[in-house]
Amino acid sequence: FRPGWTSLVHILSGRQQTSLLLEMLELTIVPLAWHCGFWAILCFVVSTITGNVSQVDKLWSITPALYAWQIAVFSEFHTRAVLMASLATIWAVRLTYNFARRGGYTWPPWEGEEDYRWPILRKNPYLSHPVAWMAFNLGFISFYQHALLLVIVLPEIMATSSEGGLNLMDWVLALLFLLLVMVEYQADQQQYEYQTEKYRLKGAKQPLYGEYEVGFLRTGLWSMSRHPNYFAEQSIWIVFYLFSVSGGAGLINWTIIGAILYVLLFQGSVAFSEGITAGKYPRYAEYQATVPLFIPNPTMFKPFWNDGATMKKRR
């Protein structure tokens, strides 16, 4: 006898006796952990052999969608799980495309450029020793990051705690998810166009002018947030978590840890990146002083509000 999927999910939402916990682990968590562990070990081995620790980056946009569909299969294609897996796939396709067009994938696949931050981090006194760096690669770069990419998808399990179909909240969340994907796309597109033109001018040995002379993008969405793409990225996985709330798991449930850890990762990595950027571009400090890190300042929309008010008065 194997309990139904919904009964197993109820274990984790406190609705059934914990005697079924091992059944739940056997059915879902253990296969997901093995799947995640495979990618982590692969990245560690490849990065150790090649000396390039950016192997996780090549899978960053792919594995969450794989986990999402794995959960959908486990749930016997629960309607909400299929919706969430489909949304995760849309996110994955867009982000993978953006990574690919920036030269993220090469042949052989283990080659390619390493993220510019890793060589700088290697110089840290605590990580400069080869053994220390290998331990960091094993523990954080390979295993922790891959585990995080799994944990952010686990709300899909709790989202199937009710047997009913989709509700209004599901559709609102789906639309919000897609809107955030569009924001992330637009931010990445603006950055891509800016960097492409800047390096074209450099390659042609033409003088940099206007915004290209500044060295970094500060127009469009980047005039309202220093990292609008990362703001959207973090928000996407917060919305993904909220599907578990819509599924009846409660406003706060254990799968919120994924969204929290994801946000914390971005806080740390962006702070590190900003330090590098500020040292590279003299005018970046001014940009930091006037434009928020992630969340756009509402006062930045004031010109639009004023324009609207002025038009109403004219009428």
Secondary structure, DSSP 8 states (H G I E B T S, - for coil): ----HHHHHHHHTTSS-GGGHHHHIIIIIHHHHHHHHHHHHHHHHHHHHHS--THHHHHTTTHHHHHHHHHHHHTTS-HHHHHHHHHHHHHHHHHHHHHHHTT---SSTT-S---THHHHHHTSTTT-SHHHHHHHIIIIIIIIHHHHHHHTTTHHHHTTSS-S---HHHHHHHHHHHHHHHHHHHHHHHHHHHHHHHHHHHHTT----HHHHH-S--SGGGGT-S-HHHHHHHHHHHHHHHHHHHTTS-SS-TTHHHHHHHHHHHHHHHHHHHHHHHHH-TTHHHHHHHS-SSS--GGGGHHHHHHHHHHHHH-
